[in-house]
Amino acid sequence: MTKKDYSKQDSNYLHSNPTWHTEDSPWKATQILKLMQRNDLHPKSIVEIGCGAGEIVNQLHQRLDDKTIEFSGYEISPDAFKLAQTREKERLHFYQEDLLQSNNHYDLLLMIDVFEHVDDYLGFVKKAGEKAAYKIYHIPLDMSMYSLFTNYPIGARKNVGHLHYFMKDTALATLTDAGQEIVDWFYTPTAFEVNNKGLSFFGTIIQWKRRFFYKIKPDFAVRAFGGFSLIVLTK
């Protein structure tokens, strides 16, 4: 598997996303911690593949009470790796290497908004799954009635490099097809808690509908209006 296969595309990506989405990292770390707490996970080693600027594992390093956990981040993009290096410290190390080519094994692997960027995403998930006993995935759910109506997938392809587009059922099926057992999952409301600024009048109406229906029929809200991701624990 080449660098191009799971990098978020070098300087072009950095130009379009100069912060490498570090502003979202505390929120993403919160979702990971919630899933870990729900399932009573106490790993001694945590690795993130495609860690970008490294802020998610940095947040976990700061916020997990167990100060013996070893954290690692693997990132093949030189631009992102330079950002990640600034966060390195005791028990937190970054590598500009392909984790899939290493012999290392961990208790918990994180793959946060990554495999939708990968050409051979199923093969990638299968190989990455061999690197840890437990895996946590965060997967954007780009497919909804609203996203199809607004042609959102082509925007995601151009702006953030998504090559594949998922709904809940296809995301979970991907992990099952990769030979992994689904342990737990829940929706994460990215539209409410992350991408909620600068909405147009029409966008505000859609946001209201998302909130209303998510309270009473979550699956319908996600399928109809989009704006959600999925976080999944597998083993």
C-alpha positions as CSV (number, residue, x, y, z in Angstrom):
1,M,0.0,0.0,0.0
2,T,1.6,3.3,-1.1
3,K,1.7,6.6,0.7
4,K,-0.8,8.0,-1.7
5,D,-3.3,5.3,-0.7
6,Y,-4.1,6.6,2.7
7,S,-2.5,10.1,3.0
8,K,-4.9,13.0,2.8
9,Q,-2.9,14.2,-0.2
10,D,0.2,16.3,0.7
11,S,0.4,20.1,0.1
12,N,-2.9,20.3,-1.8
13,Y,-4.8,19.1,1.3
14,L,-2.8,21.5,3.5
15,H,-3.6,24.4,1.2
16,S,-7.3,23.7,1.4
17,N,-7.2,22.7,5.2
18,P,-4.3,24.7,6.7
19,T,-5.1,23.6,10.3
20,W,-5.5,20.0,9.3
21,H,-8.8,20.1,11.3
22,T,-7.1,20.4,14.7
23,E,-9.9,22.6,15.8
24,D,-12.2,19.6,15.7
25,S,-9.8,17.3,17.5
26,P,-11.0,18.0,21.1
27,W,-14.6,17.1,20.0
28,K,-13.4,13.9,18.3
29,A,-11.4,13.0,21.3
30,T,-14.5,13.4,23.5
31,Q,-16.4,10.9,21.2
32,I,-13.6,8.4,21.5
33,L,-13.5,8.8,25.3
34,K,-17.3,8.3,25.5
35,L,-17.1,5.1,23.5
36,M,-14.2,3.8,25.6
37,Q,-16.1,4.6,28.8
38,R,-19.3,2.9,27.5
39,N,-17.3,-0.3,26.9
40,D,-14.9,-0.2,29.9
41,L,-11.8,-0.1,27.7
42,H,-8.5,0.3,29.5
43,P,-5.7,0.0,26.9
44,K,-2.1,0.3,27.7
45,S,-1.1,1.2,24.2
46,I,-3.0,3.4,21.7
47,V,-2.1,4.1,18.1
48,E,-3.7,6.4,15.5
49,I,-3.2,5.6,11.9
50,G,-3.4,8.6,9.6
51,C,-3.1,10.9,12.6
52,G,-2.7,14.1,10.7
53,A,-1.4,16.9,13.0
54,G,-1.6,14.5,16.0
55,E,-4.0,16.6,18.1
56,I,-6.5,13.7,18.7
57,V,-3.9,11.5,20.4
58,N,-2.5,14.5,22.1
59,Q,-6.0,15.2,23.6
60,L,-6.3,11.6,24.8
61,H,-2.8,11.8,26.3
62,Q,-3.9,14.8,28.3
63,R,-7.3,13.6,29.3
64,L,-7.0,9.9,30.1
65,D,-6.3,9.4,33.8
66,D,-3.9,6.4,33.3
67,K,-0.5,8.1,32.9
68,T,1.2,4.8,31.9
69,I,-0.5,4.6,28.5
70,E,1.8,4.7,25.5
71,F,0.5,6.7,22.5
72,S,1.7,6.6,18.9
73,G,0.7,8.3,15.8
74,Y,1.5,7.3,12.2
75,E,1.2,9.7,9.4
76,I,2.7,9.5,5.9
77,S,2.1,13.1,4.8
78,P,5.2,15.2,5.3
79,D,3.1,18.3,5.9
80,A,1.0,16.7,8.6
81,F,3.9,15.0,10.2
82,K,5.7,18.3,10.7
83,L,2.7,19.5,12.6
84,A,2.4,16.3,14.6
85,Q,6.1,16.5,15.7
86,T,5.4,19.7,17.6
87,R,3.1,17.7,19.9
88,E,5.6,14.9,20.7
89,K,6.3,14.4,24.4
90,E,6.8,11.7,27.0
91,R,4.6,8.7,26.1
92,L,3.5,10.3,22.8
93,H,5.5,9.7,19.7
94,F,4.9,10.2,16.0
95,Y,6.3,8.3,13.0
96,Q,6.3,9.3,9.3
97,E,5.9,5.6,8.3
98,D,3.3,3.2,7.1
99,L,2.0,1.4,10.1
100,L,0.9,-1.5,7.9
101,Q,4.5,-2.2,7.0
102,S,5.6,-2.5,10.6
103,N,5.6,-5.4,13.0
104,N,4.1,-3.3,15.9
105,H,0.9,-4.3,17.7
106,Y,-1.3,-2.3,20.0
107,D,-4.2,-2.6,22.4
108,L,-6.3,0.0,20.6
109,L,-6.1,1.4,17.1
110,L,-7.8,4.6,16.1
111,M,-8.8,5.3,12.5
112,I,-10.5,8.7,12.6
113,D,-12.0,10.0,9.3
114,V,-9.5,8.1,7.2
115,F,-10.6,5.1,5.2
116,E,-13.0,7.1,3.0
117,H,-9.8,8.6,1.5
118,V,-8.2,5.3,0.6
119,D,-8.4,3.7,-2.8
120,D,-8.6,0.1,-1.6
121,Y,-10.5,1.0,1.6
122,L,-11.6,-2.6,2.4
123,G,-8.1,-4.0,2.1
124,F,-6.8,-1.1,4.2
125,V,-9.3,-1.8,7.0
126,K,-8.5,-5.5,7.0
127,K,-4.7,-4.9,7.3
128,A,-5.0,-2.2,9.9
129,G,-7.3,-4.4,12.0
130,E,-4.5,-6.8,12.4
131,K,-2.5,-4.2,14.3
132,A,-4.7,-4.0,17.4
133,A,-7.1,-6.1,19.6
134,Y,-9.7,-3.3,19.5
135,K,-10.3,-0.7,16.9
136,I,-12.2,2.6,16.9
137,Y,-13.4,4.1,13.6
138,H,-15.0,7.5,13.0
139,I,-16.7,7.5,9.6
140,P,-18.5,10.5,8.0
141,L,-21.9,9.6,6.7
142,D,-21.9,11.5,3.4
143,M,-24.9,9.7,1.9
144,S,-28.4,11.1,2.8
145,M,-31.4,12.3,0.8
146,Y,-30.3,15.9,1.5
147,S,-26.7,15.3,0.4
148,L,-27.9,13.7,-2.9
149,F,-30.2,16.6,-3.5
150,T,-27.4,19.2,-2.9
151,N,-24.7,17.1,-4.7
152,Y,-22.7,17.1,-1.4
153,P,-20.5,14.1,-2.3
154,I,-18.7,15.9,-5.1
155,G,-17.9,18.8,-2.8
156,A,-16.5,16.3,-0.2
157,R,-14.4,14.8,-3.0
158,K,-13.0,18.2,-4.1
159,N,-12.5,19.8,-0.7
160,V,-11.5,17.0,1.6
161,G,-10.6,14.2,-0.7
162,H,-13.3,11.7,0.1
163,L,-13.2,8.9,-2.5
164,H,-16.0,6.7,-0.9
165,Y,-19.3,7.8,0.6
166,F,-21.1,5.9,3.3
167,M,-24.4,5.6,5.2
168,K,-24.7,3.8,8.5
169,D,-25.4,0.3,7.0
170,T,-22.7,0.4,4.4
171,A,-20.1,1.7,7.0
172,L,-20.9,-1.1,9.4
173,A,-21.0,-3.7,6.6
174,T,-17.5,-2.5,5.5
175,L,-16.1,-3.3,9.0
176,T,-17.9,-6.7,9.1
177,D,-16.6,-7.6,5.6
178,A,-13.1,-6.7,6.9
179,G,-13.5,-9.6,9.4
180,Q,-14.2,-7.5,12.4
181,E,-16.9,-7.9,15.1
182,I,-19.0,-4.8,15.8
183,V,-19.0,-4.2,19.6
184,D,-20.7,-0.8,19.9
185,W,-21.5,2.3,17.8
186,F,-23.4,5.6,18.0
187,Y,-24.0,8.6,15.8
188,T,-21.9,11.7,16.3
189,P,-23.8,15.0,15.5
190,T,-21.2,16.8,13.5
191,A,-23.8,19.2,12.0
192,F,-24.8,20.3,15.5
193,E,-21.5,20.4,17.4
194,V,-18.8,21.1,14.7
195,N,-20.1,22.4,11.4
196,N,-22.7,24.8,12.7
197,K,-21.4,28.2,11.8
198,G,-22.2,30.5,8.9
199,L,-25.4,28.7,7.9
200,S,-27.6,30.2,5.2
201,F,-31.3,30.7,5.8
202,F,-32.1,27.4,4.1
203,G,-29.3,25.7,6.0
204,T,-30.8,27.0,9.3
205,I,-34.1,25.4,8.3
206,I,-32.4,22.1,7.6
207,Q,-30.6,22.3,10.9
208,W,-33.8,22.8,12.7
209,K,-35.3,19.7,11.0
210,R,-32.2,17.7,11.9
211,R,-32.5,18.6,15.5
212,F,-36.2,18.0,15.7
213,F,-36.2,14.6,14.0
214,Y,-33.0,13.4,15.7
215,K,-34.8,13.6,19.0
216,I,-37.7,11.4,17.9
217,K,-36.4,9.3,15.0
218,P,-32.6,9.4,14.9
219,D,-32.2,6.9,12.0
220,F,-34.6,8.9,9.9
221,A,-32.9,12.2,10.7
222,V,-29.5,10.8,9.7
223,R,-30.8,9.2,6.4
224,A,-32.9,12.2,5.4
225,F,-30.9,15.2,6.4
226,G,-27.3,14.1,6.9
227,G,-24.8,16.0,9.0
228,F,-23.8,13.0,11.1
229,S,-20.8,10.7,11.4
230,L,-20.6,7.2,13.0
231,I,-18.2,6.1,15.7
232,V,-17.7,2.3,15.9
233,L,-15.8,0.0,18.3
234,T,-14.8,-3.4,16.8
235,K,-12.6,-6.3,17.8
